[in-house]
Amino acid sequence: MEKIILLIVILILLTGCSGVYNLNVFILPDDIGFFALIEELDTPEKICQYMADNFTYEQHDYPLTPYQVYIIQKGDCDDFSEFSIWIANYHGYETYQILMLYPKPIYPVDTWHAITVYKEYNYLTVSENQWYWDWVIFEDFKSIMNIFNGWTKYIVYDYDMNIVETGYNN
């Protein structure tokens, strides 16, 4: 119960208005089922398994909050990334979001794709959409980007939406 009260206080203090992917604007709803789920999903693996078992991919033109994703059980890469980052951060994981730009020749328009990065012990792990990649660990963000093809730019954000790293693929 203390964790839930602390979470509510922190969220109230951090609430602001500053960006599409900024989870500091998320206000925790008064939903006991959502509280219970947050407590249960205490590792990146559990978070992603829950998403794989319960969520369906659906493209949106606007970002959804973690709670909206929980309710409708649908989302796109941004939504799944934000859901997993928010819950992992709640449990004390250092988290990052990587946005990678794919150019028009691959898609009809320039397209951004989002993935989640978790710091676990002294290495990085990744989830893409609902899938937790437990088969590979990484030492840095560039090594994560080396397994993706076709991107032209990537931006790494920390939980507070500060840019940590930017890279280009020539």
C-alpha positions in Angstrom: 0.0 0.0 0.0 2.9 2.4 0.8 4.2 1.9 -2.8 0.9 2.9 -4.3 0.6 6.0 -2.1 4.2 6.9 -3.0 3.5 6.4 -6.6 0.4 8.7 -6.5 2.4 11.4 -4.7 5.3 11.2 -7.3 2.9 11.3 -10.2 1.1 14.3 -8.8 4.5 16.1 -8.4 5.7 15.2 -11.8 2.5 16.0 -13.8 3.2 18.6 -16.4 2.6 19.3 -20.1 5.6 18.8 -22.3 5.6 16.3 -25.1 4.2 13.4 -26.9 6.2 10.7 -25.3 6.7 12.3 -21.8 5.2 9.9 -19.2 5.5 12.6 -16.5 2.1 13.8 -17.7 0.4 10.5 -17.0 -2.0 10.7 -14.1 -2.6 7.4 -12.4 -6.3 6.5 -12.5 -8.3 5.2 -9.5 -8.6 1.6 -10.7 -7.8 -1.2 -8.3 -7.3 -3.7 -11.2 -4.7 -1.5 -12.8 -2.9 -1.0 -9.4 -2.9 -4.8 -8.9 -1.5 -5.3 -12.4 1.3 -2.8 -11.9 2.3 -4.6 -8.7 2.3 -8.0 -10.5 4.4 -6.9 -13.5 7.6 -6.3 -11.7 10.1 -7.3 -14.4 10.5 -6.4 -18.1 9.9 -10.1 -18.9 6.6 -10.1 -17.1 5.5 -6.8 -18.6 6.2 -8.0 -22.1 4.6 -11.4 -21.5 1.4 -9.6 -20.3 1.4 -7.4 -23.4 2.0 -10.4 -25.7 -0.9 -12.3 -24.1 -3.3 -9.5 -23.9 -2.6 -6.7 -26.4 -3.2 -6.4 -30.1 -1.2 -4.2 -32.4 -3.3 -1.3 -33.8 -1.9 1.9 -35.4 -3.0 5.2 -33.8 -2.4 8.8 -34.9 -2.2 9.9 -31.3 -0.4 8.6 -28.3 -2.3 6.5 -25.7 -1.5 6.6 -21.9 -0.5 3.3 -20.3 -4.0 3.2 -18.7 -5.7 3.6 -22.1 -3.6 0.8 -23.5 -4.6 -1.4 -20.5 -8.3 -0.6 -21.0 -8.6 -1.1 -24.8 -5.8 -3.7 -25.0 -4.6 -2.3 -28.3 -1.8 0.0 -29.3 1.1 0.7 -31.6 4.9 0.7 -30.9 4.7 4.1 -29.1 1.9 2.9 -26.9 3.6 -0.5 -26.0 6.9 1.2 -25.4 5.3 3.8 -23.1 3.3 1.1 -21.2 6.4 -1.0 -20.6 8.7 2.0 -19.7 6.2 3.4 -17.2 5.7 0.1 -15.3 9.4 -0.9 -15.4 10.3 2.6 -14.1 7.8 2.2 -11.3 9.6 -1.0 -10.2 13.0 0.9 -10.2 14.4 -0.1 -13.6 16.3 2.5 -15.5 14.5 2.7 -18.9 15.0 4.3 -22.2 13.0 4.7 -25.4 14.7 4.6 -28.8 12.9 6.2 -31.7 14.3 5.2 -35.1 13.5 6.9 -38.4 12.8 4.8 -41.5 12.8 6.7 -44.8 10.2 6.9 -47.5 11.8 4.2 -49.8 10.9 1.6 -47.1 7.5 3.0 -46.1 5.1 5.4 -48.0 6.2 8.3 -45.7 9.0 8.8 -43.3 8.1 6.6 -40.3 9.3 6.5 -36.7 9.5 3.2 -34.8 9.8 3.0 -31.0 11.4 0.3 -28.8 12.0 0.1 -25.1 15.4 -0.4 -23.5 15.9 -1.6 -19.9 19.0 -1.5 -17.8 19.3 -4.8 -16.1 22.4 -5.3 -13.9 25.2 -3.9 -16.1 23.7 -4.5 -19.5 20.8 -3.4 -21.7 17.9 -5.5 -22.8 15.2 -4.6 -25.3 11.5 -5.0 -26.0 9.9 -4.3 -29.4 6.2 -4.0 -29.4 5.1 -6.8 -27.0 8.2 -8.9 -27.4 10.9 -9.1 -24.8 14.2 -10.1 -26.3 15.7 -12.4 -23.7 18.0 -14.0 -26.2 20.4 -11.1 -26.5 22.0 -8.5 -24.2 23.7 -5.2 -25.2 26.5 -3.1 -23.9 25.3 0.2 -25.5 22.7 1.8 -27.6 24.7 1.6 -30.8 25.0 -2.2 -30.5 21.2 -2.3 -30.2 20.8 -0.3 -33.4 23.2 -2.6 -35.2 20.5 -5.4 -35.3 18.0 -3.1 -37.0 18.1 -2.5 -40.8 17.0 0.4 -42.9 16.9 3.2 -40.3 18.5 6.6 -41.1 18.5 8.2 -37.6 17.9 7.2 -34.0 17.2 9.2 -30.9 17.5 7.7 -27.4 15.4 9.3 -24.6 15.6 8.6 -20.9 12.4 8.3 -18.8 12.2 12.1 -18.4 12.5 12.6 -22.2 16.0 14.0 -22.1 18.0 13.1 -25.3 20.7 10.7 -24.2 22.1 9.8 -27.7 21.5 10.5 -31.4 23.0 8.5 -34.2 22.9 8.4 -38.0 23.2 5.5 -40.5 24.9 6.6 -43.7 
